[in-house]
């Protein structure tokens, strides 16, 4: 008996006028999901709580039944750990950064540099920064990793100075609340200054380092030939780094196999998910880059690899539906869900065994009307094994709200399965 956890990133949504006041999940033609629904029970769950907006990393942590309010160290820390980017034996602070485009004269900021930044362009910009930013006056070194069109991980480290993640974000799209980065719906389109969030000297020092880094890197990026060529072509220059979600050393987490007596294998695209896997003793495999997540071949091959994996629990995070949510493109979100159903889930249904358990859910909602993540509840389906259908016929928010699956939060999923399904099935077998 195996357990498959399928994460449809950001698929949960709200009713949308151009979809006849239905959600993308309601509109999508999903015969494979419908088949699974008829073999199981569903409900709506809260991913973390009503006040904390999940990111993919904190959402995944919760879905694996680790409470993010206890263990989440911040996005920067997880992404640094997930790329093996944090040097051992040093004091450090890690940040998530974006290569943004900022026009100071007009006061306009594109937080993601139009996502059209090519890989060679991105790496050339990162190389220029790495070779020319000087932080020697702070007794601090840094490492910068650029990836995924506009994303980056930046680690400051020192064996002389203590550093702190308790500093504010310069990214106006996310407000720092403790370890959490809370999306800001309506923000002034300009980068912010980094401020210490307490009176401790290491926080003040870290804020000064961030501000110095931004000032130096802005000058470097503005004069870089990549950006000059982009401007000549009428494209946005990636001339500004914005920082968010600084974090330090994470807490020790119980190993998954010790917690549930099961082996776990995870598949995803995010360095932060790789970090979670490391912290809980799971195997992790990086899948294709974000822009190829809805490639037919990728979906077909991912299913084959997942089924062949010998782990007891197999977790896969499929990014496809999330980006259309951020871009307010409901029809594209419907198409993303349908592609996953057609090329991934249809084959999974054919290949799994009768006693296998399939969990389908979302790491968070990304409502098109908001264009950011939200605390909205998301549907979760548990199908297979000895699970009896609760009358549901389709996987969507409205049907899930009427379902009979007796769980309320993401952290409840695996305790419920272990108590009500796994042990009972293995006794019978």
Steps between C-alpha positions, in 0.01 A plus 500: 500500500637840394387855568510761223466867594431720198531875559325720243684823574261790553211330320241600761324824412185709537200529271589708194258700289647407161472133601125546559560551873681169535853417608764357262468161674124504441540591133787265417422175322665249734377144435800347677453708813128422487585129498714541810228704672256212455748277686545727797404782731582870490465816703635853530804551721686796645864478392657680800248727671268790422774760552806349330504500119682186380785498255580179315766407755295559814197345331696188410636478853145509638374242249772263617361552853778718638351811659661806333420709808750279684761422236492757219831698501423741213520475123856629476638233732320217323607611155859536618500153656326352198774609264786397731579868502555560870866468605559281803660644810403863436242738638261567216173652386328395176252692287275436205567770238339603173669666206254785462464797268471841664461840335564758770383793284157356429477311829417166338618159615467165326581248771573217253662680205225376271618140542653539154856518625699229324717256691824631346397857579415408858830322560700785345333746737562276801866455401549877474355549849706218651824637357445865588299544821739562790388436861845485657430797727232290671729193543240305301509287185208406278382239252239566231313236304270612215238267351149478355490816281508756778555314827804491719637385835745724683696392806713731715747315722779581742727339757545835673155662517164370617214551255121503536200420284284738703511779244227638277444408137596743226254322269178703538294199389571312824498625858723328754308372802734291711613216272204554267489695178144630467389601147391863468212547257518875441852630544684811391716397201841589637770304684518552875796564727608209718445570870589311817183362661650504848771690687760222487834600345513205258163602355622856451818369337308267268269783389804716421655216299180450297469871423864524396464194280193644329669834436809338352314240295260760360793696356657182362177382339420841353835507320497136392497446123219244532266764635616761249412259219164426659417870511602538135256220411221663700522239779504562872847509655564272798663783690396450862518221757214482749535294819251307708459240774843498660565200722763325707570147623183281507373291788565129502201312355392140575589264217203391292575130534524531880176700510288271282706184446494564123760593242437821304610609155430857381495649150491875442658809346574715804827505693290562811329162453839335468591659834186360662593157366847530652362611835256208525722232346314457170640436154457797264506518121497828309253494213488731198523877520185698565436597138493134392263374766211452257705330233321180389818293507589626848159405642506154342857425610443637850217253552718209389783604732261549790341155466841333468627666818517243782431742786188448714388861449556684172445877499494703178450874467370605157540874453281554191178658636674757721649736242165570322359585842774758557439642153117507531454263207208273600471322165870413500456366854218276377727375220780427746271287717369315194851421375598351837183292497552379143869413502587434864195386696351289221816287493528490878151351528600223258825418677420508872383194691155463649624547857715803423393834647491818291484843663426798277512851645658847471784663693302825504235687305604755237178688417518664158322809631773552761802390291663391827468210742222509757389326819197355317431137581600245235341169401663172599405158368604164647416207271573129479561230758202452729371855451131514415356766270316779680272585209745741335524493121753775417813645659432867563442748779120472512486120493776481759303728731227233504739205537526270800876472549542569876808722501530877534865593446786395276697365796214254567535311171766241585391438859154422362638267233720316749215455747211424265653350183862389504501277807160353420602417143824338604319291763265373229789416272 
